[in-house]
Amino acid sequence: MEPVVVRLSDSVTIIHGDCRDVLPVECDAVVTDPPYGIAHKSGGGTGGKWNFVRHQGVTIAGDSGPFDPAPILALGVPWVLWGANFYSDRLPGCGWLVWDKREGIEDMEFNRSDSELAGQSGSKTVKTFRHLWHGICRATEVGSHLHPTQKPVALMEWCMDQAKVPQGATVLDPYMGSGTTGIACIRTGRKFIGIEIDAGHFETARKRIEAELMQGTFDFSGGASAPTHNDEFRVGCKPSSGTSCSANNRGDK
């Protein structure tokens, strides 16, 4: 598919397309929750990265095959990759970030994992973030069910802090989903580039990020501008902002 680039502000660019057709993209760090192939390992059907039946048969693009992090690693920037325990054999040595979704509530019954793991480059430590997130039992964003594997904004903010991503740096999320990483970037003064292949999730992310920009938490450009299709930011060309992308690398998705 031909990537479609939408510039929401001077600090935020989102791309509707396959990240395999867009990478490499110039950025300072990658923070993402990719489709890591649990459906592939379980044979599809009722398995996968989330409960297939519970989400009315909804699937995530790429979850039916093994995930290859090589295109992300090739960018040569710090990274935080969720679900890294499922493809750790394809990663260099890393530290681990643990999200405790029960937040210490031992008697809560979870039908999925109590915690999730992310690999973090440039570290050998294990750090834990406790944030309740189970159905309607959530510490934040109660009632916000926008994506089958949606994560808390606070978690993604914590990830960027752990990776020591400075304010003003550009964070790339090549599997943007509903745009949570983008929201976290806006709230903490980082710039954001997000890529999403699913049209429905892309539209959800666009609306969420637009609304966040309108609140003006961190204003890089004098106010959020109206979203536009920016022909300068096309695959294979260099936009005036200094971020570039080309279709040189492809990887399993």
Secondary structure per residue as TSV (DSSP state, phi and psi in degrees):
chain	resnum	aa	ss	phi	psi
A	1	M	-	360.0	147.2
A	2	E	-	-75.7	119.9
A	3	P	-	-62.1	137.9
A	4	V	E	-114.4	122.1
A	5	V	E	-102.3	131.6
A	6	V	E	-122.8	117.4
A	7	R	E	-93.2	110.9
A	8	L	E	-87.9	-26.7
A	9	S	E	-166.7	178.9
A	10	D	T	-65.0	-18.6
A	11	S	T	-105.3	-8.6
A	12	V	E	-135.1	124.6
A	13	T	E	-129.7	131.6
A	14	I	E	-122.9	147.9
A	15	I	E	-129.4	124.7
A	16	H	E	-91.3	109.2
A	17	G	S	171.7	-179.2
A	18	D	-	-87.2	121.2
A	19	C	H	-61.0	-22.5
A	20	R	H	-66.7	-25.1
A	21	D	H	-89.4	-12.6
A	22	V	H	-104.6	-40.5
A	23	L	-	-63.4	146.5
A	24	P	-	-82.7	150.1
A	25	V	B	-124.1	135.6
A	26	E	-	-70.8	124.8
A	27	C	-	-156.8	173.8
A	28	D	S	-103.4	-19.3
A	29	A	E	-164.4	157.4
A	30	V	E	-120.2	126.3
A	31	V	E	-129.5	115.9
A	32	T	E	-156.3	160.1
A	33	D	-	-121.9	85.5
A	34	P	-	-77.8	164.9
A	35	P	-	-74.0	111.5
A	36	Y	-	-105.2	21.4
A	37	G	-	80.0	27.3
A	38	I	H	-67.4	-35.3
A	39	A	H	-62.8	-36.0
A	40	H	H	-63.0	-44.5
A	41	K	H	-71.8	-29.7
A	42	S	H	-95.4	-1.8
A	43	G	T	86.6	14.6
A	44	G	S	76.8	-147.9
A	45	G	T	63.2	-115.6
A	46	T	T	-91.5	2.5
A	47	G	-	-88.5	-141.0
A	48	G	S	96.3	-176.7
A	49	K	S	-69.0	-13.5
A	50	W	S	-150.2	177.1
A	51	N	-	-74.3	111.4
A	52	F	T	-61.8	-42.0
A	53	V	T	-69.2	-43.5
A	54	R	T	-58.9	-32.0
A	55	H	T	-102.0	30.5
A	56	Q	T	52.6	42.0
A	57	G	T	77.3	8.2
A	58	V	-	-66.0	138.8
A	59	T	-	-120.9	161.8
A	60	I	-	-108.8	128.8
A	61	A	T	-57.3	126.5
A	62	G	T	94.7	-9.7
A	63	D	T	-76.2	-11.3
A	64	S	T	-86.2	0.2
A	65	G	S	-131.1	164.9
A	66	P	-	-66.6	144.8
A	67	F	-	-91.1	133.3
A	68	D	-	-112.8	111.4
A	69	P	-	-81.4	2.2
A	70	A	H	-54.2	-44.9
A	71	P	H	-61.7	-31.2
A	72	I	H	-73.8	-44.9
A	73	L	H	-61.4	-33.7
A	74	A	T	-66.7	-16.5
A	75	L	T	-69.1	-23.1
A	76	G	-	71.6	27.6
A	77	V	S	-120.9	162.8
A	78	P	-	-58.1	147.5
A	79	W	E	-141.9	150.7
A	80	V	E	-127.4	117.3
A	81	L	E	-121.9	113.0
A	82	W	E	-73.9	151.8
A	83	G	T	73.4	16.5
A	84	A	G	-65.0	-20.0
A	85	N	G	-64.1	-19.2
A	86	F	G	-86.3	-12.9
A	87	Y	S	-139.6	31.6
A	88	S	G	-61.9	-25.4
A	89	D	G	-68.8	-12.7
A	90	R	G	-103.4	7.0
A	91	L	S	-113.3	149.5
A	92	P	-	-71.0	172.9
A	93	G	S	-55.3	140.2
A	94	C	-	-151.4	166.7
A	95	G	E	-87.9	176.3
A	96	W	E	-130.1	136.0
A	97	L	E	-108.2	130.2
A	98	V	E	-114.3	124.6
A	99	W	E	-102.2	109.1
A	100	D	E	-85.3	102.9
A	101	K	T	-79.0	-12.3
A	102	R	T	-91.2	-15.8
A	103	E	T	51.8	40.1
A	104	G	T	82.4	3.0
A	105	I	-	-84.5	94.5
A	106	E	T	-71.4	-26.2
A	107	D	T	-91.5	6.1
A	108	M	-	-79.5	131.4
A	109	E	-	-89.6	118.5
A	110	F	-	-105.4	134.6
A	111	N	S	-92.7	1.1
A	112	R	S	-132.3	-164.9
A	113	S	-	-63.6	143.1
A	114	D	S	-69.4	-29.7
A	115	S	E	-139.0	163.8
A	116	E	E	-127.8	153.3
A	117	L	E	-118.7	141.8
A	118	A	E	-126.1	140.1
A	119	G	E	-85.6	141.7
A	120	Q	E	-127.0	124.9
A	121	S	T	-69.7	155.1
A	122	G	T	69.8	21.0
A	123	S	-	-143.3	154.2
A	124	K	-	-123.9	7.2
A	125	T	-	-93.4	169.0
A	126	V	E	-121.8	121.5
A	127	K	E	-119.9	146.0
A	128	T	E	-120.6	135.5
A	129	F	E	-118.7	121.4
A	130	R	E	-103.9	118.9
A	131	H	-	-154.4	111.5
A	132	L	-	-62.4	131.2
A	133	W	E	-160.3	87.2
A	134	H	E	-149.4	103.3
A	135	G	T	60.4	-126.7
A	136	I	T	-83.4	-8.0
A	137	C	E	-87.5	92.3
A	138	R	E	-133.4	143.6
A	139	A	S	-72.8	-28.9
A	140	T	S	-142.5	168.3
A	141	E	S	53.0	41.9
A	142	V	T	-62.3	131.2
A	143	G	T	85.1	-0.1
A	144	S	-	-94.6	88.8
A	145	H	-	-110.0	83.6
A	146	L	-	-103.5	-13.5
A	147	H	S	-157.5	142.8
A	148	P	T	-58.4	-30.8
A	149	T	T	-117.8	31.7
A	150	Q	-	-58.7	140.9
A	151	K	-	-118.3	158.4
A	152	P	-	-67.3	144.4
A	153	V	H	-58.8	-40.5
A	154	A	H	-59.7	-34.3
A	155	L	H	-65.4	-43.7
A	156	M	H	-70.5	-32.9
A	157	E	H	-61.5	-43.8
A	158	W	H	-62.6	-41.1
A	159	C	H	-58.0	-44.9
A	160	M	H	-67.5	-35.2
A	161	D	H	-66.0	-42.5
A	162	Q	H	-62.9	-35.5
A	163	A	T	-82.5	-0.3
A	164	K	T	58.6	42.4
A	165	V	-	-80.1	117.1
A	166	P	-	-74.8	160.2
A	167	Q	T	-60.9	142.2
A	168	G	T	88.5	-13.8
A	169	A	-	-74.1	158.8
A	170	T	E	-100.4	122.2
A	171	V	E	-104.9	131.6
A	172	L	E	-104.5	132.3
A	173	D	E	-122.5	98.4
A	174	P	S	-75.2	-6.9
A	175	Y	S	-128.3	70.7
A	176	M	-	-66.3	-31.1
A	177	G	T	59.4	-126.9
A	178	S	T	-89.4	7.4
A	179	G	S	90.6	18.2
A	180	T	H	-60.9	-42.0
A	181	T	H	-62.6	-37.0
A	182	G	H	-63.4	-41.5
A	183	I	H	-61.3	-44.1
A	184	A	H	-62.4	-38.5
A	185	C	H	-64.0	-45.3
A	186	I	H	-60.9	-43.2
A	187	R	H	-70.2	-20.6
A	188	T	H	-113.8	9.2
A	189	G	T	78.0	27.5
A	190	R	-	-107.0	156.3
A	191	K	E	-87.9	160.0
A	192	F	E	-141.2	137.4
A	193	I	E	-126.1	122.9
A	194	G	E	-123.1	141.6
A	195	I	E	-124.6	133.3
A	196	E	E	-145.2	130.6
A	197	I	-	-84.8	-29.8
A	198	D	-	-81.7	125.1
A	199	A	H	-63.5	-39.7
A	200	G	H	-66.6	-45.3
A	201	H	H	-67.4	-36.1
A	202	F	H	-60.8	-43.8
A	203	E	H	-65.8	-39.2
A	204	T	H	-60.5	-46.5
A	205	A	H	-62.2	-42.6
A	206	R	H	-58.8	-46.6
A	207	K	H	-65.2	-42.5
A	208	R	H	-62.0	-46.2
A	209	I	H	-69.7	-39.9
A	210	E	H	-57.4	-46.4
A	211	A	H	-62.3	-39.5
A	212	E	H	-67.0	-41.3
A	213	L	H	-62.0	-36.8
A	214	M	H	-65.9	-23.0
A	215	Q	H	-75.4	-20.2
A	216	G	T	67.6	36.6
A	217	T	S	-58.6	-53.0
A	218	F	S	-126.5	117.5
A	219	D	-	-106.3	103.7
A	220	F	S	-82.7	-23.5
A	221	S	S	-127.2	16.9
A	222	G	S	81.2	19.9
A	223	G	S	123.7	147.8
A	224	A	-	-69.5	128.5
A	225	S	-	-88.3	161.8
A	226	A	-	-66.0	142.5
A	227	P	-	-64.5	137.5
A	228	T	E	-136.6	153.4
A	229	H	E	-82.8	114.6
A	230	N	-	-100.9	107.2
A	231	D	T	-69.7	-19.5
A	232	E	T	-66.2	-35.2
A	233	F	S	-92.6	65.4
A	234	R	-	-103.9	156.3
A	235	V	T	-59.0	126.7
A	236	G	T	93.0	5.5
A	237	C	S	-131.7	166.1
A	238	K	-	-112.1	117.3
A	239	P	-	-76.8	166.7
A	240	S	T	-65.4	-22.1
A	241	S	T	-73.1	-13.1
A	242	G	S	99.5	-4.5
A	243	T	-	-90.5	132.5
A	244	S	-	-124.6	155.4
A	245	C	B	-148.1	151.6
A	246	S	-	-152.8	165.4
A	247	A	S	-103.8	50.9
A	248	N	-	-89.4	-29.1
A	249	N	-	-115.7	141.5
A	250	R	-	-132.1	148.5
A	251	G	-	-145.3	166.7
A	252	D	-	-63.8	145.3
A	253	K	-	-125.6	360.0
